[in-house]
Amino acid sequence: MNIATSIVGSTMTIYIQGRFDSAMRQKFNGAMRDAVGHPSATKIEVHLGETDYIDSSACGMLLLLKNLADPAGKTVSLSNVKGAVKQVLGVMNFGKLFQIS
């Protein structure tokens, strides 16, 4: 499990590899705060292409990210969503809250 970030233009991307669960909380919180606080980032993309598992605590972390980003005037999207991760996000109706690709 690993989390990395990059910024290109106005988009800060958070890459999540492996399992996205409660064990990732501390790392994700750091990346999330960096993204929300970055002065030139207006878009935050969570790249889930290499994520093979997501649980309810990770869904809660994504909701927290959105709740922090919205008042800061930043948008949050979820990208490269596939497989079991796509199914979980679908069941949770995250498509109504996030742009998912």
Beta strands, then each sheet from edge to edge (+ up, - down):
strand 1: 2-8
strand 2: 11-20
strand 3: 43-54
strand 4: 75-79
strand 5: 99-100
sheet 1: 1+ 2- 3- 4- 5-
end
